[in-house]
């Protein structure tokens, strides 16, 4: 059986009723060039599109069917390349819902680069260190800014979140720093395991997570400072919280994909920055290799 698509998969026909599509697309990779910031931004804007939550079960099933047919070489010729890519991204919806602004331990665990399991003791330690760090920062800064302008005090939560990320992410991925992560050549062939690459991956993730919090926790305080002086919010004070939450959410819609795209998912590091023994190992394999690649995690 094959499937004919008009606005979606609506009818099934015998395999000989129409030609098979000649589209050649690598659905195992993103649609856009991941070596450019623009390409990475387009990719993350697509996978984090909040409108994805409105997709029906039927639409998701149709998308999965199209992708399966393409991989089987039975995609109908009536399906366009844009429809195929749309189906590819839709069929991932159930797997990318965790890409959000959550900064908790579970997100950092599932998005680590390495493959080694993390002991429960380390998970608990990371949780308490991150929350303690955030609380200490928040309480400490609150005491320091009591006499400062109100706007300064509004940025205390950002400092707390940034501190939590700087503690939580390295702690959750400490096993990677201790054991290293896999480095590969440009074709995906494993070359070895590197602790230096692990440190680079974690630094990139921490930076992008902190940057992700800047718009959502930096812009709303300024806007709220202005709006709270207006008659509407002075009269209807109960609207302050919903307005602020809405502003944070709006900023997050843009900040999440734009900051996820700051560094390539398949990041790289110069061979000269790797451990001496690994440099020698790679040199013996192929002396022409000057750069290796690794999955930085999210």
N, C-alpha and C positions, 0 to 999 in steps of 0.2 A: 504493500500500500504506500501511497505518497500523499502529500497534503498540498492543496492549492490555497494560496494566501491572497486575499484581496485587501481587506483592512485588518485581517488577522487570519487565523486558521479557521475556516468556516465549513469547508467541505473536503471529503476524502474521495480520491479517485483511484482507479487502477494504475499501476506503475507505467503502463504504456500509453496513457491518455495524453500526456504532454511531455515536452523535453525537460531534461534535467539541467539545472542552472550551471553555468560555467564560472561562477564567482570564485575567486581565489582570495581568501582572507584567513589570516592566522588568528583564530578566536582565543588562542591560549595567551595572547598578548593584548594589551590595551589598543584601542583603535588609533590613538594619536601617538606621535613620536615622544617617547619618555625621556629623550635626551634634551628636550627643551622644556622650560618652565611652562610655556603656553600649552604644550601637549599634556603635561602632567596635570595642570590646572583643569583642562577640559575633561580629563579622565575622572578626576575626583569630584568635579561638579556633577558629572553624570551619575556616579555611583552613590553620591550623598544627596541626590535630589530628593527633597522632602515629599515631592509629589508621588514618589514611588509607593508611598504607603496607601495611595488611593487605588492602586492596581488591584483588579479583581483576581480571584483564584483562576478564573477562566483565562484571563490575559497572561498570567504567569505560566499556566500549563501550555498555552499556545506558543509562548516564547521558548520554553524548554523543548517542545516538539520540533520547532524550526531548527534550533541548534543541533538537536540529535540527528535530524535529517541531513543537515549540512555535513556533519562529521561522518555520516554513513555514505555520503556521496549521492544522496537522493533528493536534494533540495530542488523544488520545482523552479523552472525558469521564470515563472511569474513573480518570484520574490526578488526584490531589489536589494542591492548591497546595504543601503541605509536601513531597510527593514530587518536584514540579518543582524546588523550591528545593534539595532534597537532591541532585538530579541535576545542577543547575547548579554547585554547589560541588564535587561529585565530578569533573565534567568539567574542572575546573581543576586537579586534583591534580598532573598532570604539569607544570604551569606554576608552581606555588608551592612546589616542594620547596626552592628556594633561600632561602625565608624561614626563616632559622634563626639561630643565634647566631654564625655565622661573621663575623669582622671583617676578613677579608682583602681585598686590593685588588680581586679579581674581583667580589665582592659589591658593593663600593662603586661599581664601574664600571657594573655592570648595573642598579643601582638609582638612578643619578643622575637628576636631573630634566630636564636639557637633552638635546638631540638631537645635539649636535656630537660627532664622534669624538674620542677622546683619543689623542694621539701616543704611540708606544711609549716614547719617552724620558721622557714624563711618568709613564707607568705604572711604569717602572723607578725613577724618582726618588721617587715616592710610596712604593713598596715599601721602598726602603732608608731613607728618612726615618722611616717608621712603625716599621720593625723596630729601627732604631738608637735612635729615641726611647724605645721600649719597653725595650730592653736597658739604655740609660743610666739610665732611671728605676729599673728593677729593681735594677741593681747599686749605684746611688747610695743608694737607700733601704735596701738590705740592709746596707750599711756603716753607715748611721745608726742602724739598729734592732738592732744586735747586742747591745746591753746592755738593750734594751727587753723587756718581757714577750713570751713566745712568740706570744700572740694578735695582737700588733701586727705581728709579722713575717708572719703569715698573710695580711695585707691588701696586701702588696707586689705580688702579681700583679694585683690589681684596679687599683692605681695605674698599673701598666705598661699594662694594657689600655686604661684611660681615656686615658692619654697617646697611645697608638697611634691611637685613634679621633680624638682632637683634631687629630692631624697628618694621618692617612691620608685621612679623608673630605674635608676642605677641599682637599687636594692633588689627589685624584682628580676633584674637581668644580671645579677652578680655572677650567676653560674656561667654566663657567657664570657665574662671578664676572666674568670678563673680557668675555664677550659678552652676558650676561643670559639670562633664561628667559622663555618666553611667559606673558603674563598675559591673562586672559579675563574677560568679564562673567559674571553668574550663569547665563547660558544657554549658555556655552561659546564665545561669539564672541570671536575674537582681537582684542585691543586694542593690543598692542605687545609690546615686549621690555624687561625690567627687570633691572638688576643688583642693585637693592635687594631685589627679590623673591628673587633667587638667594641672597643673603646670609641672608635670613630662612629660606629652605628648608634651607640647610646647617646653620644654627644649630639648627633644630628636630631635624634628623636626628642631629646630634652629641649633643644632649641626650638623645634617646630611646635612642641606642646605649649611652651611658654608664649611663643608668638601667637599661637591660636587663641590664647586667653586675652591678649591685649585688646583687640577690638571689642569683644563682648564685655570686658570689665573696665575698659578705658573710655569708650565712647558714651555709653549710657549715663555715667555720672555727670558728664558735661551737659548732656541734653536734659537730664532730670533736674539739674541745678537751675536751668532756664525755665523749664516747664512748671516747676513748683512755685515759681514767682507769678505765674499766670493765674487769673481769676478761676479758671476751670478747676485746676488741681487744688487750689486753696479752698474752694467751696466743696469739692467732692474728693476729700482726702483718701477715701477708700479706693480710689482709682489709681493711686500712686503705685501700688504693688503690681497690678496687672499691666500698667504702662511700662514699668521698668522690666518686667519679665518679657514683655513683647519686644522691647528694644534689644535685650540680651539675645533672645531667640533669633531676631532678624540679623544681628551681627554674626551669630554663630553659623547661620546658613551660608554666609560668604567666607567667614574666617576658617572654617573646617577644611573645605577643599583647597583654598588658596594656601594654607599653611602646610597641609599634607603634601602639597606639590613643591615645597621649597627644595627638597632633595629627592633625587631619583630613588624609586623603590629598590632598583638594582644599582646600588651605589658602588663607588670604586675607590681604590687607594693605590698609591704608587708602591711598586715592589720595594723600593728603597726604604719605605717606612715600615716594612714588615720586620718580624724577628729575623736576626741574622741566619739562623738555621733554616728558616723557611725560604729566605732569599736564595740561599745556596741550593735548596731542594728544587725551587722553581727554575733556577738557572740551569741545573742539570737536565730538567725536563725540556725546557725550551728557552734558550738565552734571549730570544727576541721579545719575550713577554716583559713589558715595563709597567703594566697596570693590571690589577686583579679586581674582581667584582664580588659583591656579597649582598645578601638581603638585609637591609637595615632594620626591618620591622616597622611597626607603626606606633 
